[in-house]
Amino acid sequence: MDALAECYRTHAPLVRSYLRRLIPVQELDDVTQVVFAEVWRCRHRFDPARSLETWMLAIAHRRAVDHLRSRRPATVPLDSIAELPGHDGRLDGEALATRDVVGRALAELPAAQREAIELAYWGEFSQREIAERLGLPLGTVKARTARGLHRLHTLLGAA
């Protein structure tokens, strides 16, 4: 169980940061606990040749979706709503399309560059924190991030 505690101490900030974007903050602790229980239970499925953080975030995403699907949606009588405020959904579709294009471009990056960018933008880690986490010199992390962002710019410019 020491390994699970160390895993939680090391990776909980990343998982919580990711989940915070998907689920209400008051439900964050419960879903985080479910994620780490599954990480522990399915640890034999992890491929050490791949990114641990990415594997854990995939589990977090699935558990967040399961959690949201299990919730009972709030209902409002139609009589009380004359017209829904806000956008009409086209922006959501455009955002999904953009996310798909960016995801495909990220998949084309070398693993080291992709990992640095994912930790910086989705994990919200500073470059110094990424260097410490990966056990790399700060300059290496900066170079990987810069090269990856440059490559993404090139790939997305062609899309």
C-alpha positions as CSV (number, residue, x, y, z in Angstrom):
1,M,0.0,0.0,0.0
2,D,3.0,2.3,0.3
3,A,3.2,2.3,-3.5
4,L,-0.4,3.4,-3.8
5,A,0.2,6.2,-1.3
6,E,3.2,7.4,-3.2
7,C,1.3,7.2,-6.5
8,Y,-1.5,9.3,-5.0
9,R,1.0,11.9,-3.5
10,T,2.7,12.2,-6.9
11,H,-0.1,12.1,-9.3
12,A,-3.2,13.3,-7.5
13,P,-2.7,17.0,-8.4
14,L,-2.6,16.1,-12.1
15,V,-5.7,13.9,-11.8
16,R,-7.6,16.4,-9.7
17,S,-6.7,19.3,-12.1
18,Y,-8.0,17.2,-15.0
19,L,-11.2,16.1,-13.2
20,R,-11.9,19.7,-12.1
21,R,-12.7,20.6,-15.7
22,L,-15.2,17.8,-16.0
23,I,-17.1,17.4,-12.8
24,P,-18.5,19.7,-10.0
25,V,-15.8,20.5,-7.4
26,Q,-17.9,19.1,-4.6
27,E,-17.7,15.7,-6.2
28,L,-14.0,15.8,-7.0
29,D,-12.7,13.9,-4.0
30,D,-15.1,11.0,-4.6
31,V,-14.2,10.6,-8.3
32,T,-10.5,11.0,-7.6
33,Q,-10.7,8.2,-5.1
34,V,-12.5,6.0,-7.6
35,V,-9.7,6.8,-10.2
36,F,-6.9,5.7,-7.8
37,A,-8.7,2.6,-6.8
38,E,-8.9,1.6,-10.4
39,V,-5.3,2.5,-11.1
40,W,-4.3,0.2,-8.2
41,R,-6.7,-2.5,-9.2
42,C,-5.6,-2.4,-12.9
43,R,-1.9,-1.7,-12.4
44,H,-1.0,-4.9,-14.2
45,R,-2.5,-3.5,-17.4
46,F,-0.1,-0.5,-17.5
47,D,2.5,-0.7,-20.2
48,P,5.7,0.9,-18.9
49,A,6.7,1.8,-22.4
50,R,3.9,4.4,-22.4
51,S,3.2,7.5,-20.3
52,L,1.9,6.8,-16.8
53,E,0.2,10.2,-16.7
54,T,-1.6,9.7,-19.9
55,W,-2.8,6.2,-18.8
56,M,-4.1,7.6,-15.5
57,L,-5.8,10.6,-17.2
58,A,-7.6,8.1,-19.6
59,I,-8.9,6.3,-16.5
60,A,-9.9,9.6,-14.9
61,H,-11.8,10.5,-18.1
62,R,-13.7,7.3,-18.2
63,R,-14.6,7.5,-14.5
64,A,-15.7,11.1,-14.8
65,V,-17.9,10.1,-17.8
66,D,-19.4,7.2,-15.7
67,H,-19.9,9.6,-12.8
68,L,-21.7,12.2,-14.9
69,R,-23.9,9.6,-16.6
70,S,-25.0,8.2,-13.3
71,R,-26.2,11.6,-12.0
72,R,-29.8,12.4,-12.3
73,P,-30.2,15.5,-14.6
74,A,-31.8,18.5,-13.1
75,T,-35.2,19.2,-14.8
76,V,-37.0,22.5,-15.2
77,P,-40.6,22.9,-16.3
78,L,-40.7,24.0,-20.0
79,D,-43.3,26.7,-19.1
80,S,-40.8,28.5,-16.9
81,I,-38.3,28.9,-19.8
82,A,-39.2,31.3,-22.6
83,E,-35.9,31.1,-24.4
84,L,-32.7,29.5,-23.4
85,P,-29.9,32.0,-22.7
86,G,-26.5,31.6,-24.2
87,H,-25.2,30.2,-27.4
88,D,-27.0,27.8,-29.7
89,G,-24.5,24.9,-29.7
90,R,-22.5,25.8,-32.9
91,L,-19.5,26.9,-30.8
92,D,-19.6,23.6,-28.9
93,G,-19.4,21.7,-32.2
94,E,-16.5,23.9,-33.4
95,A,-14.7,23.4,-30.1
96,L,-15.1,19.7,-30.4
97,A,-13.8,19.7,-34.0
98,T,-10.8,21.9,-32.9
99,R,-10.1,19.5,-30.0
100,D,-10.1,16.6,-32.4
101,V,-7.7,18.3,-34.8
102,V,-5.3,19.2,-31.9
103,G,-5.5,15.7,-30.5
104,R,-4.6,14.2,-33.9
105,A,-1.7,16.7,-34.2
106,L,-0.5,15.8,-30.7
107,A,-0.5,12.1,-31.6
108,E,2.0,12.8,-34.4
109,L,4.5,14.4,-32.0
110,P,7.4,12.3,-30.6
111,A,6.4,10.9,-27.2
112,A,8.9,13.1,-25.3
113,Q,7.5,16.3,-26.8
114,R,3.9,15.2,-26.4
115,E,4.5,14.3,-22.7
116,A,6.1,17.7,-22.0
117,I,3.2,19.5,-23.7
118,E,0.5,17.4,-22.0
119,L,2.0,18.0,-18.6
120,A,2.3,21.7,-19.2
121,Y,-1.1,22.4,-20.7
122,W,-3.4,19.7,-19.3
123,G,-1.5,18.9,-16.1
124,E,-0.8,22.7,-15.5
125,F,2.7,22.0,-14.3
126,S,5.4,24.6,-14.7
127,Q,8.5,23.6,-16.8
128,R,10.5,23.3,-13.6
129,E,7.9,21.0,-12.1
130,I,7.9,18.9,-15.3
131,A,11.7,18.7,-15.1
132,E,11.6,17.5,-11.5
133,R,8.8,15.0,-12.3
134,L,10.6,13.5,-15.2
135,G,14.1,13.7,-13.7
136,L,15.3,15.8,-16.6
137,P,17.3,19.1,-16.9
138,L,15.1,22.2,-17.1
139,G,16.7,23.0,-20.5
140,T,15.7,19.6,-21.9
141,V,12.1,20.2,-20.9
142,K,12.1,23.7,-22.4
143,A,13.6,22.4,-25.6
144,R,11.1,19.5,-25.9
145,T,8.2,21.9,-25.2
146,A,9.4,24.5,-27.7
147,R,10.1,21.9,-30.4
148,G,6.7,20.2,-29.8
149,L,4.8,23.5,-29.9
150,H,6.7,24.5,-33.1
151,R,5.8,21.1,-34.7
152,L,2.2,21.5,-33.5
153,H,2.1,25.0,-35.2
154,T,3.3,23.4,-38.4
155,L,0.9,20.5,-38.2
156,L,-2.1,22.7,-37.4
157,G,-1.2,25.2,-40.0
158,A,-1.5,22.4,-42.6
159,A,-4.8,21.2,-41.2
